[in-house]
Amino acid sequence: MAVLLAWHDAVVRTAELVSLADIEDARQRLATVAVRTPLDRSRALSDLIGGEVFIKCENLQRTGSFKIRGAYNRISRLSPEQSKGGVVAASAGNHAQGTALAASLNDIKSTVFMPTGATLPKIEATKRYGAEVVLSGKDFGEAYEAAMRFSHDRGAIFVHPFDHPHIIAGQGTCGLEILEQMPGVNTIVVPAGGGGLVSGIAAAAKSLRGDVRVVAVQAEGAAAFPASLARGHPVTVEEMSTIADGIACNTPGERTFAHVQALVDEVVTVSDEQIAEALVFTAERMKLVLEPAGAAGVAAGMLGLGDLKPPVVVVLSGGNIDPLLLLGVIRFGLSASGRYFAFRTRIPDQPGALHRLLGLLADLGANIVGVEHHREGVRADLGDVEVALQIETKGLEHIQELMTQLNAAGYSVERL
């Protein structure tokens, strides 16, 4: 089980929507804490959809994501008595860092439970923001259970990642900024996991301009909202698989479900392949580094999902990505878009055979990135050797041309 969100006793079942007054109050608390992040026109995205598209850069927020908005609004309201036991959270990344910084700014001890597989950069960042990090469990669900036991045993206040009115109101301050920076916005596109960010933004936007269209974007392999909305109540996705761990949540909260049901116009999904292509697009065309969850809205924009009426604002929710994951995701995205091609073939075990193959690829306009030449222990006929190649290509049509020409020249091609 990748994620377990069993908030049963912690959630008030009669969920109420946060008000504009709640969000305005949160903004006052965040005035000297949260950054008013830039909202800039994206020429690259505008050209793709044929209308004005702007990006709200929450990847440039403190801690690298929007999470500080909600975490600070929640923690800053704790009374001295509540603060005595400190606060505790469970997270593999952004919420961990937001909680740690928010607690430090309020001189409150924080403990964050993270899965044992959490990446070193996220662990170290959470420590730098002042939290005690406890590695517990193989996934978020087990880390959450450990955090809840800690809360019960130590009297620490559990800081929910999304399903609390103060969290939602804090995230809603991003929506206030969008409406002030782009008063004429017609569509706001927001990545969504548990739904805290899209709930807050929708509450702010619909309070100020009821005609604004709000579109939530979920990862295809971790999309709990479509099924939940279809059934009229939160349901659990039993199996999840996505590179977008920042929006990998298998059950919406009671409050966030109520907000999405009432205020969000459409929920769309994007595949990991589409997210990877969006990451390459943002790095290459927009000069921005995002995490997979942060690029989900860009992927939806590139595909034109959600009936996007310009002007459109796409929220870039975060930029905290492990460099090793970034390398892999970019390569995956390049492959998906036809910019990178890895394959295996066989050549005669004769002098000059490899030279002829590489020459053919060069003549066809491919740039060779890597070559592995295997003589022993491979699935090759006697007298043959196996060659694995990685090449840069010019697109999907170029790959098809390469395969056609290689086959015509007698080379079998097996994609890797």
C-alpha positions as CSV (number, residue, x, y, z in Angstrom):
1,M,0.0,0.0,0.0
2,A,1.7,3.2,-1.2
3,V,-0.3,5.7,0.9
4,L,-2.9,5.3,3.6
5,L,-4.8,8.4,4.7
6,A,-7.0,7.2,7.6
7,W,-8.0,10.5,9.2
8,H,-11.3,9.1,10.5
9,D,-11.2,10.5,14.1
10,A,-9.3,13.6,13.2
11,V,-11.8,15.1,10.7
12,V,-15.1,16.8,11.5
13,R,-17.6,15.0,9.2
14,T,-19.8,18.1,8.7
15,A,-17.3,19.9,6.6
16,E,-17.8,23.6,6.0
17,L,-16.2,25.7,3.3
18,V,-13.6,28.3,4.2
19,S,-14.8,31.9,3.6
20,L,-13.1,34.8,2.0
21,A,-12.8,36.3,5.5
22,D,-10.9,33.2,6.6
23,I,-8.5,33.5,3.7
24,E,-8.0,37.3,4.2
25,D,-7.2,36.6,7.9
26,A,-4.6,34.0,6.8
27,R,-3.0,36.6,4.5
28,Q,-2.6,38.9,7.4
29,R,-0.8,36.2,9.4
30,L,1.4,35.4,6.4
31,A,2.2,39.0,5.5
32,T,5.9,38.8,6.7
33,V,6.3,35.1,6.1
34,A,5.1,33.9,2.7
35,V,6.5,35.3,-0.5
36,R,4.2,37.0,-3.0
37,T,5.3,34.7,-5.8
38,P,5.6,36.0,-9.4
39,L,2.9,35.6,-12.0
40,D,4.5,35.8,-15.4
41,R,3.3,35.3,-19.0
42,S,4.5,32.1,-20.6
43,R,4.9,32.7,-24.3
44,A,5.7,29.0,-24.8
45,L,2.4,27.8,-23.2
46,S,0.4,30.7,-24.8
47,D,1.6,29.6,-28.3
48,L,0.5,26.0,-27.6
49,I,-3.1,26.8,-26.5
50,G,-3.6,29.8,-28.8
51,G,-4.3,32.3,-25.9
52,E,-2.7,34.1,-23.0
53,V,-1.3,31.8,-20.4
54,F,0.4,32.9,-17.2
55,I,2.3,30.9,-14.6
56,K,2.0,31.4,-10.8
57,C,5.5,30.4,-9.5
58,E,4.9,28.7,-6.2
59,N,8.1,26.8,-6.9
60,L,9.8,30.1,-5.9
61,Q,7.9,30.1,-2.5
62,R,9.8,29.6,0.7
63,T,10.7,25.9,1.2
64,G,10.2,25.5,-2.6
65,S,6.4,25.0,-2.5
66,F,3.1,26.5,-1.5
67,K,3.0,24.4,1.7
68,I,4.4,27.1,4.0
69,R,1.2,29.1,3.5
70,G,-1.1,26.5,5.1
71,A,1.4,25.2,7.7
72,Y,2.1,28.6,9.1
73,N,-1.5,29.6,9.2
74,R,-2.3,26.5,11.2
75,I,0.7,26.5,13.5
76,S,0.7,30.2,14.3
77,R,-2.8,29.9,15.8
78,L,-1.8,27.4,18.4
79,S,-2.2,28.6,22.0
80,P,0.8,28.4,24.4
81,E,-0.8,25.4,26.1
82,Q,-1.3,23.6,22.7
83,S,2.3,24.5,21.8
84,K,3.9,22.8,24.8
85,G,3.9,19.4,23.3
86,G,5.2,20.7,19.9
87,V,3.8,19.7,16.5
88,V,4.1,16.6,14.5
89,A,3.6,15.8,10.8
90,A,4.1,13.0,8.4
91,S,5.4,13.7,4.9
92,A,7.9,12.6,2.4
93,G,8.7,16.1,1.2
94,N,7.0,19.5,0.8
95,H,4.7,19.3,3.8
96,A,7.6,18.2,6.0
97,Q,9.6,21.3,5.0
98,G,6.6,23.7,5.4
99,T,5.8,22.4,8.8
100,A,9.4,22.5,10.0
101,L,9.9,26.1,8.9
102,A,6.5,27.3,10.2
103,A,7.2,25.7,13.6
104,S,10.6,27.2,13.8
105,L,9.3,30.7,13.0
106,N,6.8,30.3,15.9
107,D,9.5,28.8,18.3
108,I,7.7,25.5,18.5
109,K,9.4,22.1,18.5
110,S,8.5,20.0,15.4
111,T,8.9,16.4,14.7
112,V,8.4,15.0,11.2
113,F,8.0,11.3,10.4
114,M,9.3,10.4,7.0
115,P,9.4,7.1,5.2
116,T,12.7,5.3,5.2
117,G,12.9,5.7,1.5
118,A,12.6,9.5,1.6
119,T,15.4,11.1,-0.5
120,L,18.4,12.6,1.3
121,P,17.9,16.1,0.0
122,K,14.4,16.2,1.4
123,I,15.5,14.8,4.7
124,E,18.4,17.3,5.0
125,A,16.2,20.2,4.0
126,T,13.6,19.3,6.7
127,K,16.4,19.2,9.3
128,R,17.8,22.5,8.2
129,Y,14.4,24.1,8.7
130,G,14.5,23.0,12.3
131,A,12.6,19.7,12.6
132,E,13.6,16.5,14.2
133,V,13.3,13.9,11.5
134,V,12.3,10.3,12.4
135,L,12.5,7.8,9.6
136,S,9.7,5.3,10.1
137,G,8.0,2.8,7.7
138,K,8.4,1.9,4.1
139,D,5.8,4.4,2.8
140,F,3.8,7.5,3.8
141,G,1.0,5.4,5.3
142,E,3.3,3.8,7.9
143,A,5.0,7.2,8.6
144,Y,1.6,8.7,9.2
145,E,0.6,5.9,11.6
146,A,3.8,6.5,13.5
147,A,3.2,10.2,13.6
148,M,-0.3,9.7,15.0
149,R,1.0,7.4,17.8
150,F,3.6,10.1,18.6
151,S,0.9,12.7,18.8
152,H,-1.2,10.6,21.1
153,D,1.7,9.6,23.4
154,R,3.5,13.0,23.5
155,G,0.6,15.4,23.3
156,A,2.0,16.9,20.1
157,I,-0.5,18.7,17.7
158,F,-0.8,16.8,14.4
159,V,-0.5,19.2,11.5
160,H,-2.6,17.8,8.7
161,P,-1.2,18.2,5.2
162,F,-4.5,19.3,3.6
163,D,-7.7,18.6,5.4
164,H,-8.0,21.3,8.0
165,P,-9.7,24.7,7.6
166,H,-6.6,26.7,8.6
167,I,-4.5,24.7,6.1
168,I,-7.1,25.4,3.3
169,A,-7.4,29.0,4.1
170,G,-3.6,29.4,4.1
171,Q,-3.4,27.9,0.7
172,G,-6.2,30.1,-0.4
173,T,-3.9,33.2,-0.1
174,C,-2.3,32.0,-3.4
175,G,-5.7,32.5,-5.0
176,L,-6.0,36.0,-3.6
177,E,-2.7,36.9,-5.2
178,I,-3.7,35.4,-8.6
179,L,-6.9,37.5,-8.7
180,E,-4.9,40.6,-7.8
181,Q,-2.1,40.0,-10.2
182,M,-4.4,38.9,-13.1
183,P,-7.9,40.4,-12.4
184,G,-9.1,39.3,-15.8
185,V,-8.2,35.6,-15.4
186,N,-10.8,33.2,-16.8
187,T,-9.3,29.8,-15.9
188,I,-7.0,28.7,-13.1
189,V,-5.3,25.3,-13.4
190,V,-4.1,23.7,-10.1
191,P,-2.3,20.5,-9.4
192,A,-4.2,18.4,-6.8
193,G,-3.4,15.5,-4.5
194,G,-5.4,15.7,-1.3
195,G,-6.9,18.9,-2.5
196,G,-5.8,21.5,0.0
197,L,-4.3,23.9,-2.6
198,V,-7.1,23.7,-5.2
199,S,-9.7,24.0,-2.4
200,G,-8.2,27.2,-1.0
201,I,-7.6,28.7,-4.5
202,A,-11.2,27.9,-5.6
203,A,-12.6,29.3,-2.4
204,A,-10.8,32.6,-2.9
205,A,-11.4,32.8,-6.7
206,K,-15.2,31.9,-6.5
207,S,-15.7,34.4,-3.7
208,L,-14.2,37.2,-5.7
209,R,-15.3,36.3,-9.2
210,G,-17.9,33.5,-9.4
211,D,-17.3,33.1,-13.2
212,V,-13.7,32.1,-12.9
213,R,-13.2,28.5,-14.0
214,V,-11.1,26.3,-11.7
215,V,-9.6,23.1,-13.0
216,A,-7.9,20.5,-10.8
217,V,-5.2,18.3,-12.3
218,Q,-4.4,14.9,-10.8
219,A,-1.8,12.3,-11.7
220,E,-3.5,9.4,-13.6
221,G,-2.0,6.8,-11.4
222,A,-3.1,8.5,-8.2
223,A,-6.4,10.1,-9.0
224,A,-8.9,9.8,-6.1
225,F,-11.1,12.7,-6.9
226,P,-12.8,11.5,-10.1
227,A,-14.1,8.3,-8.5
228,S,-15.0,10.2,-5.3
229,L,-17.0,12.8,-7.2
230,A,-18.8,10.1,-9.1
231,R,-19.9,8.4,-5.9
232,G,-20.6,11.6,-4.0
233,H,-18.2,10.9,-1.1
234,P,-14.4,10.3,-0.6
235,V,-13.3,6.9,-1.8
236,T,-9.9,5.3,-1.7
237,V,-7.7,4.3,-4.6
238,E,-6.2,1.0,-3.6
239,E,-3.2,1.0,-5.9
240,M,-1.2,4.1,-6.8
241,S,1.8,4.5,-9.1
242,T,3.1,7.9,-10.2
243,I,6.3,9.9,-10.4
244,A,4.4,12.9,-9.0
245,D,4.8,12.0,-5.3
246,G,3.7,15.5,-4.3
247,I,0.1,14.8,-5.5
248,A,0.0,11.1,-4.7
249,C,-2.9,10.8,-2.3
250,N,-5.2,7.9,-2.3
251,T,-8.1,9.4,-0.4
252,P,-9.5,13.0,-0.5
253,G,-10.2,14.7,2.9
254,E,-13.7,15.3,4.0
255,R,-13.2,19.1,3.9
256,T,-11.3,19.1,0.6
257,F,-13.8,16.9,-1.0
258,A,-16.6,19.3,0.0
259,H,-14.7,22.2,-1.5
260,V,-13.9,20.4,-4.8
261,Q,-17.4,19.2,-5.1
262,A,-18.9,22.6,-4.6
263,L,-16.3,24.9,-6.2
264,V,-14.1,23.2,-8.7
265,D,-15.4,23.1,-12.3
266,E,-13.5,20.1,-13.6
267,V,-11.0,17.5,-12.5
268,V,-8.7,16.2,-15.3
269,T,-5.8,13.6,-15.2
270,V,-2.4,13.4,-16.8
271,S,-0.1,10.4,-17.2
272,D,3.4,10.1,-16.0
273,E,4.6,10.3,-19.6
274,Q,2.8,13.6,-20.0
275,I,4.2,15.0,-16.8
276,A,7.7,14.0,-17.8
277,E,7.3,15.8,-21.1
278,A,6.0,18.8,-19.2
279,L,9.1,18.8,-17.0
280,V,11.3,18.8,-20.1
281,F,9.2,21.6,-21.6
282,T,9.4,23.8,-18.5
283,A,13.2,23.3,-18.2
284,E,13.9,23.9,-21.9
285,R,11.3,26.5,-22.9
286,M,10.4,28.2,-19.6
287,K,13.8,28.0,-17.9
288,L,12.3,26.6,-14.7
289,V,13.0,23.5,-12.6
290,L,9.9,21.9,-11.2
291,E,9.1,18.7,-9.4
292,P,6.7,16.3,-11.2
293,A,3.7,17.4,-9.1
294,G,4.5,21.0,-9.9
295,A,4.4,20.3,-13.6
296,A,1.0,18.6,-13.6
297,G,-0.8,21.8,-14.5
298,V,1.7,22.5,-17.3
299,A,1.0,19.0,-18.7
300,A,-2.7,19.7,-18.7
301,G,-2.1,23.0,-20.5
302,M,0.0,21.4,-23.1
303,L,-2.8,18.9,-23.8
304,G,-5.5,21.6,-23.7
305,L,-7.4,19.7,-21.0
306,G,-10.1,21.4,-18.9
307,D,-11.8,23.7,-21.5
308,L,-9.1,26.4,-21.0
309,K,-10.6,29.8,-21.6
310,P,-7.9,32.4,-21.7
311,P,-6.5,34.2,-19.9
312,V,-5.3,31.1,-18.1
313,V,-3.2,30.9,-15.0
314,V,-1.3,27.6,-14.4
315,V,-0.1,27.1,-10.8
316,L,3.4,25.7,-10.5
317,S,3.0,24.2,-7.1
318,G,6.5,23.2,-6.2
319,G,10.1,22.8,-7.4
320,N,11.6,20.3,-4.9
321,I,13.0,17.5,-7.0
322,D,15.9,15.2,-6.2
323,P,18.6,15.8,-8.9
324,L,18.9,12.1,-9.5
325,L,15.2,11.8,-10.1
326,L,15.4,14.9,-12.3
327,L,18.0,13.2,-14.5
328,G,15.8,10.1,-14.9
329,V,12.6,12.1,-15.5
330,I,14.2,14.3,-18.1
331,R,15.5,11.3,-20.0
332,F,12.0,9.7,-19.8
333,G,10.5,12.9,-21.0
334,L,12.9,13.2,-23.9
335,S,12.2,9.6,-24.9
336,A,8.4,10.2,-24.8
337,S,8.7,13.3,-27.0
338,G,11.0,11.5,-29.5
339,R,14.2,13.4,-28.5
340,Y,16.0,10.4,-27.1
341,F,16.0,6.8,-28.3
342,A,17.6,3.8,-26.7
343,F,17.7,0.4,-28.6
344,R,19.6,-2.8,-28.9
345,T,20.8,-4.6,-32.1
346,R,23.2,-7.2,-33.3
347,I,26.2,-6.8,-35.5
348,P,28.7,-9.4,-36.9
349,D,31.7,-10.0,-34.7
350,Q,34.0,-8.6,-37.4
351,P,36.4,-5.6,-37.7
352,G,34.6,-2.5,-38.9
353,A,31.1,-3.8,-38.1
354,L,30.5,-1.3,-35.3
355,H,32.0,1.5,-37.4
356,R,29.5,0.8,-40.2
357,L,26.6,0.9,-37.8
358,L,27.7,4.2,-36.2
359,G,28.3,5.6,-39.7
360,L,24.8,4.8,-40.8
361,L,23.3,6.4,-37.7
362,A,25.5,9.5,-38.3
363,D,24.3,9.7,-41.9
364,L,20.7,9.6,-40.7
365,G,21.3,12.6,-38.5
366,A,21.3,10.8,-35.1
367,N,23.7,12.0,-32.4
368,I,25.2,9.1,-30.5
369,V,25.1,9.5,-26.7
370,G,26.3,6.1,-25.5
371,V,27.4,2.7,-26.9
372,E,27.7,-0.6,-25.0
373,H,29.4,-3.4,-26.9
374,H,28.8,-6.9,-25.5
375,R,30.7,-9.9,-26.7
376,E,30.0,-12.5,-24.0
377,G,27.0,-13.5,-21.9
378,V,24.4,-12.0,-24.3
379,R,21.5,-13.3,-26.3
380,A,23.4,-13.3,-29.6
381,D,24.0,-15.9,-32.2
382,L,27.5,-17.4,-32.6
383,G,29.5,-14.9,-34.5
384,D,27.4,-11.9,-33.5
385,V,27.8,-9.3,-30.8
386,E,25.1,-7.3,-29.1
387,V,25.2,-3.5,-29.2
388,A,23.1,-1.2,-27.0
389,L,22.9,2.4,-28.1
390,Q,21.5,5.7,-26.8
391,I,21.0,8.4,-29.4
392,E,19.6,11.9,-29.6
393,T,16.9,12.3,-32.2
394,K,14.8,15.0,-33.8
395,G,11.4,13.7,-32.9
396,L,9.1,10.7,-33.2
397,E,9.1,10.8,-37.1
398,H,12.9,10.8,-37.0
399,I,12.8,7.7,-34.8
400,Q,10.5,5.9,-37.2
401,E,12.8,6.8,-40.1
402,L,15.8,5.4,-38.2
403,M,14.1,2.1,-37.5
404,T,13.0,1.8,-41.1
405,Q,16.5,2.4,-42.4
406,L,18.2,0.2,-39.8
407,N,15.8,-2.7,-40.7
408,A,16.4,-2.2,-44.4
409,A,20.1,-2.4,-43.7
410,G,19.7,-5.7,-41.9
411,Y,19.8,-4.6,-38.3
412,S,17.1,-5.9,-35.9
413,V,15.9,-3.1,-33.6
414,E,14.7,-3.7,-30.0
415,R,13.6,-0.7,-28.1
416,L,15.0,-0.3,-24.5
